[in-house]
Amino acid sequence: MALTIKEVEHVAMLARMNLSEDEKQRFTEQLSSILNYAGVLNTLDTDGVEPLTHILPAFNVFRTDTARNSMPREEILKNAPLAEEGQYKVPKIM
Amino acid sequence: MIIYETVIGLEVHAELKTQSKIFCSCSTAFGAEPNTQTCPVCAGFPGTLPLLNEKVVELAIKTGLALHCEIPPISKFDRKNYFYPDSPKAYQISQFDMPVCKKGYLDIDVNGSKQRIGITRAHIEEDAGKLVHQGDITTTPFSLVDLNRCGIPLLEIVSEPDMRSSAEARAYMEKLRSVLLFAGVSDCKMEEGSLRCDANISVRPAGQKEFGTRIEIKNLNSFRALERAVEYEVKRQIEALEDGEELVQETRTWDEDKQITRSMRSKEEAHDYRYFPEPDLPPISISRERIEEIKARMPEMPEQAQMRLVRDYGLPEYDAAILTLSPETLVFFDDCLSRYPDAKVISNWMMGELSRLLNQSNQDISNCKIKPDDLVQMLRLIEDGTISGKMGKAVFEEMFADGKSPAIIIKEKGLVQISDEGSLLPVIEGIIQANPKVVEDYKNGKDKAVGFFVGQIMKSTRGQANPAMVNKLLKEKLDSL
């Protein structure tokens, strides 16, 4: 399975990555080879096999609906590169 | 001239009524200081894991049952990937191909004609945070982010493109709101954002099978905004087509101030969310027994209540529909009815005066000062002739304004109806004597003359004369002249 440069450009755009021409070329090859490696799965006969919804055989892992104290605001905002008025400060979008 | 048909589908986000968030124990209470209801899970810290709130699943199933949906035995979560500062994980946990509810319907009533609107699906997801632009939006380089809303549980309810007018869209939205309220799954406070609506709108020449180009409108935060936005958008799309323009699939936002829709982003950059299964959450398995158990505990739904009002109390369907728009309204009505036997009289006062005063003052029936017992007391005072229906309206306004009981208001204002002949006759005679010309008109068969006399009599008794008595005595007096 070979990816096109166009597909790589699209994925890079979605991931907000600026790639050089050289990188686009290199990643197209690398990503294609990764897909080829996983492509081996396509050769398996899966007739009659239920689609897997989750890798663990677990269902319904729940917690009860009880509200508890949140983290103090100054603690949680310590991780923000910029904060102001008790809020995260980020570059404006749009 | 081409006749166009409008096609509308709605995506409604309802905030589910829980104490805590969907994947962590932070509170969902509205109106807290920014970022005081967050933790490493909802703020998207690396290494944290979501743990599903059981109540969210229960409320979703309840909604599904209320909307006549299938509840599949297995349902799972997926990641919807996008970059935006209101979503700290850079993905939203949602449901893609295995939603908790699918294939339901909602019956609506538009100007007396019943229609069934299909529900495609309803899925569980987490809400995003809130962005506040700092200072002037055009010049500031920064936004502030409040993550309190991040992780509040939502149910997104997606309709089929079954609606054909703004009136139908509004009726659907109103009916959906009342169903959610009766089911007790959401507060549905549009002004607080706990019920939000996006509309997909397209137009096509009548008779054409294929849909036209679909435009999505966001930011519809009231029934009125929904109605206006649909009307504006339909007009805009038809005008564009008439001018030979080609419409592009895009997302637009409703500008409440200007009452127009504005383009937000075109399709090229949006809607490529690269969904994939959420590895941190095991699937949900819902057994038949669980569904039956929830079904058995379902409260009365608006439609059942409507049937009850029509069948048991003989109310017109119109009244029944209005009285079942919210559970509070119905409780108020039922409460009155348990103390006073005439359903139609109660309904008239609720749909007339009460509803008018509530709208005028922008109040809700649940926090209004008039209680069912007050209304019933007043109805009894009208019934036994202490006050007239007209005086009742004045008394009702007072009751509404300050919550006093009708008996006290009547006493304070000296508003007792005059029903004895001895007091009324002199007044009637005086007015007849003072207006010989009108008496002449009456004799010449002018009906208006009676109205004039009644008006004068009411005026001179400050509205306290018993109208039935006045009519009777006046007629007798005039005919004997």
Interface residues (C-beta under 8 A of the other chain):
Chain A: H10 L14 R16 T53 H54 I55 L56 A58 F59 N60 V61 F62 R63 T64 D65 T66 A67 R68 S70 M71 R73 I76 L77 N79 L82 E84 E85 G86 Q87 Y88 K89 V90 P91 K92 I93
Chain B: T18 Q19 S20 S25 C26 S27 T28 A29 E33 P34 N35 T36 Q37 T38 C39 P40 A43 F45 L51 L52 N53 E54 K55 V56 V57 I74 K76 N81 F83 Y84 P85 M98 L131 V132 H133 Q134 I137 T140 P141 F142 S143 L144 V145 D146 L147 D272 R274 P277 P279 L281 P282 P283 I284 S285
